[in-house]
Amino acid sequence: MGGAADGRIAPVVERTWPFAEARAALAHLAAGRTVGKVVVMVD
């Protein structure tokens, strides 16, 4: 994990969703067209 640990490699975040829209985020993932990470924010 050398590159990830020291910040040389960063994850690609495609989209961030609020927790209230978690079902929509899962549907987006299920569609299979994501490029990168899908993040659900819990506030």
C-alpha positions, -999 to +999 in steps of 0.1 A: +000+000+000+029+023-004+014+046-030-020+049-013-006+054+021+016+083+011-009+100-012+007+092-045-023+072-056-058+086-048-092+070-054-114+084-081-147+095-067-174+096-094-202+109-072-212+117-036-247+110-024-264+121+008-276+093+031-312+101+023-305+091-014-287+058-005-312+038-025-305+059-056-268+054-051-272+016-050-293+017-081-266+037-098-241+010-088-264-018-099-266-001-134-229-011-138-218+021-155-198+036-127-162+047-132-146+052-098-161+052-063-196+060-052-197+076-018-227+078+005-223+105+031-236+098+066-241+131+085 
